[in-house]
Amino acid sequence: MTNNDIFKKLRVAHKLRDDDIVKILELVDFRISKSELNAFFRKDDHPKYMECGDQVLRNFLNGLIIHLRGPMPKKGEKKKD
C-alpha cells in the first residue's frame, strides 16, 4: 500500500474536501496548493500523477491529530475538560 492509497483512504473515511485538507496541513505550518494536492489523488497512470512523499503524509497525520483532538497542552499546563 502506497502513501497515496493511505491518503485517499483517510480522505474518504473522514469525508474531507480539498479545502479541509489544506487547512489541516496549515495547522502544522505546511503549505500546499489544491493542484498539488489533487495530483496525489489521481490514478497512477495519469500524466499529472504525483507520488505522495513521507513528509506530506506525516504532516497530514500530525495536522489531523490537531484537527480532531485540538493542540497539545504545553508542559506544566493542565488539560481543560
C-alpha positions as CSV (number, residue, x, y, z in Angstrom):
1,M,0.0,0.0,0.0
2,T,1.4,3.4,-1.0
3,N,1.3,6.7,0.8
4,N,-1.2,7.8,-1.9
5,D,-3.5,4.9,-1.1
6,I,-3.4,5.7,2.7
7,F,-4.0,9.4,2.0
8,K,-7.0,8.6,-0.2
9,K,-8.5,6.2,2.4
10,L,-8.1,8.8,5.2
11,R,-9.7,11.4,3.0
12,V,-12.8,9.2,2.3
13,A,-13.0,7.9,5.9
14,H,-13.1,11.4,7.3
15,K,-15.1,12.9,4.5
16,L,-12.6,15.6,3.8
17,R,-12.6,18.1,0.9
18,D,-9.6,19.7,-0.6
19,D,-10.1,22.9,1.4
20,D,-10.3,20.8,4.6
21,I,-7.0,19.1,3.8
22,V,-5.3,22.4,3.0
23,K,-6.5,23.8,6.4
24,I,-5.3,20.7,8.3
25,L,-1.9,20.9,6.7
26,E,-1.7,24.6,7.7
27,L,-2.2,23.6,11.3
28,V,1.3,22.2,11.2
29,D,2.7,25.1,9.1
30,F,2.8,23.0,5.9
31,R,1.6,24.8,2.8
32,I,0.3,23.0,-0.3
33,S,-1.8,24.1,-3.2
34,K,-5.0,22.4,-4.3
35,S,-3.5,21.5,-7.6
36,E,-0.5,19.8,-5.9
37,L,-3.0,18.0,-3.6
38,N,-5.1,16.8,-6.5
39,A,-2.1,15.2,-8.1
40,F,-1.9,12.8,-5.1
41,F,-5.4,11.6,-5.7
42,R,-5.1,10.9,-9.5
43,K,-4.8,7.4,-10.9
44,D,-1.1,6.3,-11.1
45,D,-1.2,6.1,-14.9
46,H,-2.4,9.8,-15.3
47,P,0.3,12.1,-16.7
48,K,-0.1,14.6,-13.8
49,Y,0.0,11.9,-11.1
50,M,2.5,12.6,-8.3
51,E,3.7,10.3,-5.5
52,C,2.9,11.4,-2.0
53,G,6.1,11.6,-0.1
54,D,6.6,10.6,3.6
55,Q,6.9,14.3,4.6
56,V,3.4,15.2,3.2
57,L,1.7,12.2,4.8
58,R,3.5,12.7,8.1
59,N,2.4,16.4,8.2
60,F,-1.1,15.5,7.3
61,L,-1.4,12.9,10.0
62,N,0.0,15.4,12.6
63,G,-2.4,18.0,11.4
64,L,-5.3,15.6,11.5
65,I,-4.5,14.8,15.2
66,I,-4.6,18.5,16.0
67,H,-7.8,18.9,13.9
68,L,-9.6,16.1,15.8
69,R,-8.1,16.4,19.3
70,G,-7.0,20.0,19.5
71,P,-3.5,21.2,20.2
72,M,-1.4,19.5,22.8
73,P,-1.2,21.4,26.1
74,K,2.3,22.9,26.9
75,K,4.3,21.2,29.6
76,G,3.1,22.3,33.0
77,E,-0.4,23.2,31.8
78,K,-3.4,21.2,32.9
79,K,-5.7,19.8,30.3
80,K,-9.0,21.6,30.0
81,D,-12.1,19.4,30.2
